[in-house]
Amino acid sequence: MNREYLDSIGKAAVYLKSKGIDKPTVGLILGSGLGELADEAANQIAIPYEEIPGFPVSTVEGHAGQLVYGELGGKMVLAMQGRFHFYEGYSLQAVTFPVRVMKALGVETLVVTNAAGGVNISFNPGDLMIITDHINFTGANPLIGKNESTLGPRFTDMTAAYDNEYQKLIKECAKESDLAIKEGVYFGLTGPTYETPAEIQMIRTLGGDAVGMSTVPEVIVANHAGLRVAGISCITNYAAGMQSNLDHAEVVEVTTRVKESFKSLVKDFVSKV
């Protein structure tokens, strides 16, 4: 991690403060088809990624590509409508840059969401899953390289990467809304190909309940930065070998179908943290 990277975090934070983003406490990373939640923030300020110094630009369908600041559930939130992915050709430091900027602006809680394939045979498309843990199978880590102690420790404890109290709170919120919710381990791969049926068998054997191409690097950096993390996956399809074929249009269609229950769950959670 070099001085230029540190400077770019500071520049982005200064720019966002100049645009009126003041003391957000909750950060939201909204995955494919889930970005509408940010539209419900009151008194919002929306800033396209390309205007923010140092920010990459999202290139994936279903990702709006802007940062939204406003009040949601009684909290000041900073929401990413669309994230960056390793498979887009960005370095993992670039992928996780927004998490660093959120921390610099005062965010204490990070809520990560994603669209994921269901590996657990009891899961169905449209289910929401509390992420209890993850398996990093990308072969990479955003903390590789020289550590900057002002950002976090050299060796980051990932024992409770997804805050245990937050997991309980999400369950309580789901119960209050009479919303059935799953729990499980998110298995992170790089993509952009969907997995082969043999890979899905391996993932199930290794303990993965859902599989996706994001989230893991962001959660590693959030833990490095000392943020408390909550994670929710929207199960958008059966994984390879469990249905005839896979495509991104189905992912967006399913997230659109479940977005109301997803939005109410996250809003309720944010109001209680």
C-alpha positions, 0 to 999 in steps of 0.5 A: 500500500503506497502513499499515493493510495493513502492520499487518494483516500483523503482526496475522495473523502475531502471531495465528498465532504465538500458535496455535503456528505457529513458524518455518515454512520452506516455504509451500504454496498448494494449488489445487482438489482438491489440498488433501489434501496438507496432511492428511498433515502431522504434528503439525498445527495447522489454523486456519480462514481466518475466524479469522485477522485480515485473511484473506479466506475462500475460496468455491470448491468444492474449497477447504477454507479453512484454514491447516495447519501441521505437518511434511511431508518433514522440514520445517515447512510452512504450507499453504493448503488453498484460495486466494483469487481475483480473480474472487471479488471480492477485491482482488489485495492481499487475494488475496496477503495470505497470501503476505505473512503467510508471509514475515512468519512466516519462510517462505523457499520457496513452492510454488504448485499449481493446476488448469489447462486444457491448451493445449499439444496434447501435454498430457492431463488428469491430466498434471503440469506444472512451471511454467517461467514465466508470462504475466500476462494479467489486466490487473492487478498486485498491486504497483500502488500505493505501494510499501512498501520494507520488503516489497520493491523498487519494481520486481521482477525476474521473470526467474526468477520460478520458481526454476531450481534448483527446476525441476531438483529437481522434475524429479529427484524425478519421475524418481526416482519414474518419474513422467512430467512436463511443463514449460510456461508458465502463462497467467493470466487472471481468470476466472471464465468458462472461455476461448473457443476463439478465446481458447485459440488466442490463448493457444497463439499467445502461448506458453501451455501451460496456462491458469488463474485463479490463481497469477500474483498470488501468484508476483509477490508472492512474488518481491517478498518475496524468496521462492524459488518452485516451481510445479506445475500439474495439467492437469485438462482440455483447453482450450476447443475441444479438448473438447466442454464444460468444468465445474468438477466435471471439474477436481475429479474429475481432481485426485482421480484424480492426487492420490497422484502429486501428493502424493508429488512435492510431499512429495519436493520439500519434503524436498529443499529 
